[in-house]
Amino acid sequence: MAITTAAASRGTLLSTSNPKTAKGAAEGYLTAILHLAPYTLAGVGNVCSHATEGCIAGCLNLAGRGGIFAAGETTNRIQEARIRRTREFTADRPAFLHRLAKEIEAHVRRAARAGLKPAVRLNGTSDLEWEGIAPDLFERFSAVQFYDYTKNPARARRFGAGELPPNYHLTFSRSESTPVAKIERLLDAGVNVAAVYLEVPSFGWNPSAGMDSGLPVIDGDATDLRFLDPRGVIVGLRAKGPARRDTSGFVLEGEGAL
């Protein structure tokens, strides 16, 4: 069933134009992302319940085209669209989820035409518990690989314990306030941990390994397909946008940093 004209006039919910997710085609996947306005930016509540000062200041919301403003302007079409989606999500949840399901259906067809497998990130710039908000999505679209980052340790632990839908993969996202001990516990539980670096190192610090070796770090910018990552690794992401100016400790620097 096609998206209605009224829905189309409001713009789509999902995007496949992200440069990083486009790299997934080489691995056989077509990814669609839902971008909302992060934290409390939309003025209708907090969609990033575990946000820290560092991640708020360095949020990817202002990276790439989302951070390009005309002279004298403080917003752009991308930011306005994300705010509009977030307000629609809050104002009429059933209608929003109906639209979302229709767009996922369309994405599945688009991927099939391209000879690719469909993947969906529901939290492109948010951290909502979709397994509780819309659990039926994962069952209805069992052939879709869903994946997200989260700063919510409880969600990460549930994923590690196999308590989330089998087609929903989570990677825990480190902040400036995350202790190394928590990172080690999550890795032991089978949860990978993403960390932002100025330049991605080959290893992150491990108290039991000394300063010349430690936890392996993979290049998370080579592809966005986190569900293909080996277990037990740090996923290194290069600082982008405002994060390049971070002074909070959210962005790490150097071999062994964690």
C-alpha positions, 0 to 999 in steps of 0.5 A: 500500500502506497503512502497517502498523498497527505503523508507524502506532503509532510515528507518521509520518515525514513532516509536512505541518503546517509553517506555512511549507511550507503557504504553498506551496499558493498556488504549487501544491505540497504539501510534506512534511518529515522532521524528525530530531533535529539534530546529535548530539541523539539520541545516535546520531551526527551528522546535521549533519556541517557544523554550526557553533556558531552554527547549533547554538545557533540551530537551528530545532529549537527554533522554533515548537511544537518549543520549547514545553515544559511548566513544569519539562519539558525535552522535549516530544512533538515533540522525542521524536518527532524523537529516535525517528525518528533512532534508528530511522534509525540502528538499522534503515536498510532498515526506515526507508527502506521506511517513508519510501518508503511515506509518500512514496507516500501523500503523492503521492496526497494531493497529487493529491487536492488538485490539487497537485504533491508536494514533499518536504524530507528534511532538515527539521532535519538535513543528510544526504546523501540522494543517497548514502543512498537514491539510488533514492528520487529515481528511484522518485519522479521526479514528486516535487520534492525540496529541502533546505538544506545546509551541506556545500559539497561537496554544494552544488558537486555540485548546481551542477555538475548531479551530483545527481538532477534532481529534487533541489534544494539551497540552501547555508546560510551560517554565521558561518564562511562567507567572502563569497568562498565565497558568491560562488563558489557563486553563480557556480556556480548555487547560491543561498545562504541567510542568516539575518537579524533582518530581511531586507534588499534586498541583501547585501554584495559586495566589488566593489559597495561598501556601498550595493549588492550581491548581491540578497536575496529573502525566503525566508519568503514561501514554502519552495519554494526550487526556484522561486527565481531563480538567483544570489540570497541567500535571506534568512530571518528569525531564529526561536526561539533564533536571535533571541538569536544573538551568534555572527555566524550571524544578520546585521543590516542592509542589505548584511550578509553 
